[in-house]
């Protein structure tokens, strides 16, 4: 009985390893199978990568790199971005204090994106990077808020040292997603928007 069980187990293992005609996975990367692997790090961008990134002003306003929609996933870099936000993370009269405002330096370049959340869903944005980057969310109807503009501002969930940060949007509102260099650590990242 024990030999029969061991033989059945061995045959099952051979079938699972793909020796029945399937291709064998020989690379050292984790492949996506559509299931939850328990690891939120989906970015293939390395910190020193130099992906093709639209210049600031390519979006619908001078401060914006691009306008994003549901399902978008972009790999860009903060290198070459604007340097409008610094000193406690503020622009004119509006401020968004970082997760560590006493020690973090936000004077490096940032990338800013506009996103209009569709009605009826709560989209989630995910920032994934190997660099020390952080994500801030600003809600306001006009892009590039000026000194006299009132805005709502949030830190993304997850500290920048975790490498993955997320934020869930309210439906039907307009947002600015800001990817900011922390302590001079500019570099590449992947920004993805999921609309369930």
N, C-alpha and C positions, 0 to 999 in steps of 0.2 A: 504494500500500500504506500509506504514511504517512497519507494523508488518510482512508482507511478506519479506521485505528486511532484517529485523533483524533476522528472522528465517533462511533465506538463509545464512546470515553471520555466525550465530551460527553453522549451519550444516557444513559450510566450515571450520570453526575453529576446530571442532571435527575431521574432516577428516585429517586436517593438523597435529594434535597432535598425530596421529597414533593410535587412539582408534578403528580403523577399522581392527585390527588384527596385526598391526606392533608392534615391540618392542619399549618400552619406554626407553629413555636415562635417566638413573638415576645417572650417575656419574657427577662429577663437572668439567670434562675436556671438551675442545672443540674438537669435532670430525672432521676429514677431510672429505669433501664431494667432493673434486676435484675443488671447486670453490674458487674464491679469497675472503678471509675473511677480507682483509685489514690489516692483522697482519702477519708480516714476521717472527715472532718468532716461529720457528717450532721445535726447539730443546727440547727434554724432559730431557736432561742432566742438572743436578743441579751442582753447582760449586764444591761441596765437593764429588761428585760421583767419583768412582774409576773404570772406565771401563777398560776392558782388552785392552791394547795398546801395539803394537809391540815396541820393544826396538829400540833406535836409532841405525842405521846400518842395520836394517831389509830391507830397501829399496836397490836400486842399488848402493848406496855409503854410506860411514861411517857416514855422517851427516844426512842421510835421514831415516825417520820412515817408509815410504811406497811410492809406486808409485801409483798414482790415475788415473782413467780413467773416461770417460763420464758416467754419471749415478751413480757414486759412492757417498755414503753418509756414513761417518765414525763418530763414537762417540769415542773420545779419550780424553786424559788428557795431559796437559803440564808437570805435575808432573813426574819426572824421565827422562825428556828430556835433550838434550844437553844444555850447557850454553856457547855457542860460540859467541853469539852476544850481545853486550852491548855497553856502552859509546857512545851514539848518534847513535846506531844501525849500527855497522860496523863490518866487518870481514877483517882484514888485510887492504888492500888499498881501498876496496870498502865500500861505506856507503849508508845507506837508512835512512834518518832522519825521525823520527816519527812525528805524528801529533802535538805533544807537546814536542819538543826536549829539551826545557829549564827546564821542571819540571818532565818529565816522566823518570822512571828508568826501563831499559830493561834488567837488569842483571839476571833476573830469567830464568828458563828453557824454551826452545822453542822446537817445533816440526816442522820438515821440510819435505815437500813432493815434489815429482817430478810429473809434468803433461805435457804431449805433446798434444797440442791442435790440433784436426784433421783439415785437409784442408776443406775449404768451410763453416765452421760454426764459430760463435763467442761464445764460451762457457762462462758460468758465474760460479764463485765459490762464495759460501756463507758461512761465519763463523757465527755461532749462539752460544752464550754462556751467562750464567748468571754471569760469572766472568769478571774481567777487563783484557781481552785479546785483542790483536790487530793482524791484519793480514798484512803482507808485501808480495809483489810479486817481484821476481827477475827473469829476463830473461837472460838466458845464455845457451849455448850448454852443458857445463860441470856442473855436480852437485858439490856442496860444493866449490864454487869459491875460488881460492887462491889469494895471494897478487897481483899477476901480471895479474889477470883476469879482463877484462872490462865487466861490467854488466849494465843493465838497471834496475831500481828499482822504485816501486810505493807503496804508501800507499793505502790500500783498501778504498773504499768509505764508509763513515759512521764512526763516531768517536767511539772508543771502549766503551764509556759510553752509546751508543745507543744499545749495545748488539748484533746488527746484522750489519755485514759489507759484502760488495760484491766487486767483481772485474770482469770485462769482458776482456777476452783474445783475442788477434789477432789470426786468424787461422794459423795453420801449424808451430807454434813456440814452443820451449821448455821452461818451466817455473819451478821455485821453489816457492812453496807456504809455507810461514813461519807463524806459529801461535806462538805469543810471549806473555809471561807474562808481565803485566804492573804493576809497583810499587809493585812487590812481590805477586800479586794476581794470582798465578797459579791455575789451576783447569780444569774441564771438558768442552768440547765443541763438537759441531757437525759441520763437514765440508762437504759440498755437492757440487757436480759439475753437472751443467745442460747444456746439449748440444742441443739447439733448432733445 
